[in-house]
Amino acid sequence: MSKTTIPTGGLADDAVNLTSKVTGTLPVANGGTALTSGFFNGITECDMWRYTANTTGDLDPIASNLERVDTVFDKIGTGMSESSGIFTFPSTGIYEIVFNAYSYIDGENRDGAAHIQATTDNSSYTDRAKSTTSQFHASSSNTSANATATLIFDVTNVTTHKVKFTWAVVNDDARLYGETGATLTYFKFTRLGDT
């Protein structure tokens, strides 16, 4: 015979065993926080930085004129740390990294390339993702374009696993463009899950 009510005395402490007696996905209780081990917590880290200047020529790395986006945005979690263009992760995990370079020209045909470089030994950086623009100056007005590079990076050690961003041009007419009041050239970091 099945029971639909719990006796007045309640249940014994060992009557419900979530470790071995429950299978499948457990929902979050109404009003719960789902902070206990084994529950999915959603995105725990998301941070966004931007470039705030207009620059001609190569940048390796992009090390100045950087700020965390502060226009209608606040980071989720601890956020990234930056020093001399080197970005350090706040915790281990698998991260999606996006570098969007906003470029413009006021001369002839020009190319620019956005690179995401990473290290796993805190020393040797190599290209892990790259995107290029190819711009043709077709009128008397400036011509703009975006190059977007994306990397999925497994950060198993926050001391050794770091990233930097570089910008390379064919010549100085392909300029990296940024502002402080709007996000044009930016770097986005999202922790997708555990390593």
N, C-alpha and C positions, 0 to 999 in steps of 0.2 A: 504494500500500500504506500502510495506517495504522500508526502506531507507538503502542504502549501504554506504552513505557518511555522514559526519558530516558537518553541515552548517558552514560557515565562522565564525560566531559568537561563535562557540563552544557549549558546554553543560552548562546548569545551574548547580550551585554547588550541588543542591539537586537532580539532574537527575539520578545519579548512587548511589545506596545505597548498599554497600557490606555487611552490617549487616543483612539485611532482604531479599534482592533480589537475592543473589548469593548462590547457594548450591553446595555441592560436594567439591572436593579437589581443592584448588587454586594453580596453578603453580607459581613458582617464575619467575618474569619478567626477561627478558634478561638483565643481568648486575645488577640485584637486589641482596640484601643481605638476604632477608627473616628474618629480625630481629624483625619485628613487632609482636605483640601478636596474637596468633592464627596460626602462621606458624610454621611448623616443622623445628627445627634447627639442626637435626642430633645429633651426640654425642658431648656433651658439656664438659664432664670430662672423661679423660682416663689417668691413671697413672700406672707406673710399678716400683717396687722396687726389689732388689735382695740381696741375702746373699753372703758375700764375703769371707767366711772362711771355714775351715774344722773342724768339731767339733764332739767329742764323747760324749755320754750321753744325758740325757734329757735336753730340753730347754723349760722353761715355765715362761714368754714368750720368743720368739726369740727377744732379746732386744739390741743386739750389732752386729757389722759387717754388718750393713745395709746401702744401698745406693740406691738412685734413679738411674734407668738404664740411662746411659748417652752415650751408644754406638749406634750411628745411630738412636737416638730416642730423642724426646722431648715431654713432657706431653702435653695433650690437657686440657685447662682450668687452674684452680688454682692448682690442684693437692692435694694429701693427705699430712697431717702433721703427724709426728711420734715423740713420746717421750717415752723413756724407753720401747719400744716395743708395745705401744698403738697407733693405727692409728685413726686419726680424719678426718672426711669427710669435704670437702670444702663447700658443700651445701646439702640441702635435696634432696631426690630422691630415685629411685629404682636402686640399684647397683648390678652388678655381680662382685663377688670377687672370684679369683682363687689363690690357694696356690699349687704350684708345688714344691715338695721336691725331690731333687736328692740325692740318698743314695748309698753308696757303702760299701762292706764288704771285709775283708781280713782274715776272720776266718770261722767258721762253719755256719750253718743255722741261719739266723737272721731276725727279723721283726722290722719294723719301722712304725710309724703312724704320719701322718700330720693332725693337727686339726686346724679348723677355729673356734675361740670362739668369741661370740658377747655379748654385753650388751645393754640393752635399758634403764638402770637407772644409767649409768656411775659408776657402782659398781660391780654387780654380773655378772660374765662371765660364759657362758655355751657353751658346744659343739653344734655347729650348722651344721658342716660338718666335715667329717673325711674320710681319705683314708689311706690304709696301703700297705706296701710292704712285700713280703715274699721272701727272697733271699736264694739261695742254693749255697754254695761255691763249684763249680764243677771242678775247675781247680786250677792251681798254680797262676793264675792271679786274680786281684781284680774283683768282680762281682758287677755290678751297677743296679739300678732300680729307677723308678720314682713313686711317689704317688701324685696324683692330686685330691684335694678337691675343690669343687665349691659351692658357696652359693649365692642365690639371697636375698638381704637384703633391706628391706624398711626402709630407714633412714628418719624418720619424724622429728627428732630433732638432730642437729649436736652436741649439748652439752651432750646429754645422750646416743646416739647411736654410739658405737665405736666397733672396732674389734682388736683382737690380734691373733697371730699364735703360736702354740706350736708344739714341736717335741718330741715324746716318743719312746724309744727303749726297746727291751727285754734285751739287754746288750750293752756294749760300742763298740762292733764290728760293729754295724750298724751306720754308720757315716753320718751326714748331710754334704753335700759338696757344696762349692760355690767358685766363682771367681769374680774378679773385672773387668776382660776384656771380660767375656762371661756370659751369663745369664743361670744358671743351676738351682739353687733353687731360686724361684721368687714368688712375690705377685703382682697380677694385679687387678686393680680397674677400672670398666667401668660403668659410669652412663647411664642407659638404658632409663630413662624417669622420669617424675614427679611422686611424691608420691601420 
